[in-house]
Amino acid sequence: MVSVYDLKPKFQNLLRPFCTSLARAGVTANQVTLSAAIISIALGIAIWATGGARWTLWLVPVVLFVRMALNAIDGMLAREFNQKSALGAVLNELGDVISDTALYLPFAIIPGVEGVLVALVVAIAVMTEMTGVVAVQIGASRRYDGPFGKSDRAVFFGALAIALAAGLQPGLWAEIVLILAALFGLLTIFNRARSALKERA
């Protein structure tokens, strides 16, 4: 199914000159991976500590965009500049899950937002990435099938943050979009599992 992830090759091409400059400067893929996690965790703490202050919510789409760029760069550094490592693979997978959890879960304490639904979406997101990794264990490739993978979740939470920061009061609409996010997450888990089993067969 269609996913924002499908745009990744074009995004990487735009970032390649900058990536080359980083490699020449001695920056490693693992350093970039850790940087992406750190900024997500820092903003998540800020959202939690301020109870979802508007200035923190305005920063969400900015941090998500920067993090997407860093995630693309660390992959290119690893593949194109011979920086692949077992540690890098672990940091990449754990970094994404930790970053998503740290940045999205604090939405649950924003007044008017249904915390249980936010927690549900985050839990499903973790299971989604786990399904993608489990595919490798059964002999298939790492699965990134949509429709609600990492990049799609970033767009969703970025848009949600903008709506709340702009003053839109959370209510029924927020509950509906969170329920839809949960359902799309479950569909993504199904698609990844099915694709992995099909590939393995």
C-alpha positions in Angstrom: 0.0 0.0 0.0 1.0 3.6 -0.6 3.2 5.1 2.2 5.2 8.3 2.7 8.2 5.9 2.9 7.9 5.5 -0.8 9.3 9.1 -1.2 12.5 8.2 0.7 14.7 7.7 -2.4 14.0 11.2 -3.7 14.5 12.6 -0.2 17.9 10.9 0.0 19.0 12.3 -3.3 18.4 15.8 -2.0 20.4 15.1 1.1 23.3 13.2 -0.6 25.6 16.3 -1.0 25.2 17.1 2.7 25.7 13.5 3.6 29.0 13.5 1.6 30.2 16.6 3.5 29.4 14.9 6.8 31.4 11.8 5.8 34.4 13.9 4.8 34.2 15.7 8.2 34.4 12.3 10.0 30.8 12.1 11.2 29.6 8.5 11.6 26.3 6.9 11.0 26.0 5.9 14.6 26.5 9.5 15.7 23.7 10.6 13.4 21.4 7.9 14.7 22.0 8.9 18.3 21.5 12.6 17.5 18.1 11.8 16.0 17.1 9.9 19.2 18.4 12.7 21.5 16.4 15.5 19.9 13.2 13.4 19.9 13.6 12.5 23.6 14.5 16.1 24.5 11.3 17.5 22.9 9.2 14.7 24.4 10.4 15.7 27.8 9.6 19.3 27.1 6.1 18.4 26.0 5.6 16.4 29.2 7.1 18.9 31.5 5.1 21.8 30.1 1.8 19.9 29.8 1.9 20.4 26.0 2.7 24.1 25.8 2.1 25.5 22.4 5.7 26.3 21.7 6.6 22.7 22.2 3.9 21.5 19.9 5.1 23.9 17.2 8.5 22.3 17.4 7.1 18.8 16.8 6.9 19.0 13.0 10.3 20.7 12.9 12.0 18.0 14.9 10.2 15.3 13.0 11.5 16.7 9.7 15.0 17.0 11.1 14.8 13.5 12.4 13.6 12.1 9.1 16.5 13.8 7.4 19.0 12.4 10.0 17.5 8.9 9.6 18.0 9.1 5.8 21.5 10.4 6.3 22.6 7.6 8.7 21.4 5.0 6.2 23.4 6.6 3.4 26.5 6.9 5.6 26.2 3.3 6.5 25.6 2.0 3.0 27.6 4.4 0.8 30.6 5.1 3.1 31.2 1.6 4.4 30.0 2.3 7.9 27.6 -0.7 8.3 28.0 -2.4 11.7 26.0 -4.7 14.0 25.9 -1.9 16.6 24.5 0.4 13.9 21.7 -2.0 13.1 20.8 -2.3 16.7 20.9 1.5 17.3 18.9 2.1 14.1 16.0 -0.2 15.2 16.0 0.7 18.9 16.5 4.4 18.1 13.4 4.6 16.0 11.2 2.9 18.6 12.6 4.9 21.5 12.3 8.1 19.6 8.7 7.5 18.6 7.7 6.5 22.1 9.5 9.4 23.7 8.0 12.0 21.3 4.5 10.7 20.9 3.5 9.4 24.3 3.6 12.8 26.0 0.6 13.8 23.8 -1.3 11.7 26.3 -1.0 14.3 29.0 -2.2 17.2 26.9 -5.5 18.5 28.4 -8.5 17.2 26.4 -6.5 14.6 24.5 -7.6 11.0 25.3 -4.5 9.5 26.8 -5.6 5.9 26.4 -5.9 6.3 22.7 -2.5 8.0 22.4 -1.0 5.1 24.4 -2.8 2.6 22.1 -1.4 4.2 18.9 2.1 4.2 20.4 1.9 0.6 21.5 0.7 -0.4 18.0 3.5 1.6 16.5 6.0 -0.5 18.5 4.4 -3.7 17.4 4.4 -2.4 13.8 8.2 -2.0 13.9 8.6 -5.3 15.7 6.7 -7.0 12.9 9.0 -5.5 10.3 12.1 -6.8 12.2 10.6 -10.2 12.9 10.3 -10.7 9.1 14.1 -11.0 9.0 14.0 -13.7 11.6 11.9 -15.9 9.4 14.2 -15.4 6.4 12.4 -12.5 4.7 13.6 -8.9 4.2 13.0 -6.1 6.7 9.4 -5.1 6.0 8.5 -1.4 5.6 5.0 -1.9 4.2 2.3 0.8 4.9 -0.1 2.4 5.2 1.1 3.6 8.6 4.8 3.1 8.9 7.3 5.4 10.7 7.2 8.2 8.1 3.4 8.1 8.0 3.2 8.3 11.8 5.5 11.3 11.7 3.2 13.1 9.3 0.2 12.2 11.5 1.7 13.4 14.7 3.2 16.5 13.1 -0.2 17.5 11.7 -1.9 16.7 15.1 0.7 18.9 16.9 0.1 21.8 14.4 -3.7 21.6 14.9 -3.3 21.7 18.7 -0.6 24.4 18.7 -2.9 26.5 16.4 -5.5 26.5 19.1 -7.9 23.8 17.9 -9.4 22.4 21.0 -9.1 18.6 21.3 -12.4 16.7 21.4 -14.3 14.2 19.4 -12.3 15.0 16.3 -9.0 14.1 18.1 -10.5 10.8 19.3 -11.6 9.9 15.8 -8.3 10.5 14.2 -6.5 8.6 16.9 -8.8 5.7 16.5 -8.2 5.8 12.7 -4.4 5.9 13.4 -4.7 2.8 15.6 -6.7 1.0 12.9 -4.2 1.9 10.2 -1.5 0.7 12.5 -3.2 -2.7 12.8 -3.6 -2.9 9.1 0.1 -2.1 8.7 1.0 -4.9 11.1 -1.2 -7.3 9.0 0.4 -6.1 5.7 3.9 -6.5 7.0 3.3 -10.0 8.4 1.5 -11.1 5.2 4.2 -9.7 3.0 7.0 -11.4 5.1 5.2 -14.8 5.0 4.6 -14.4 1.3 8.2 -13.6 0.6 9.4 -16.4 2.8 7.1 -18.9 1.0 
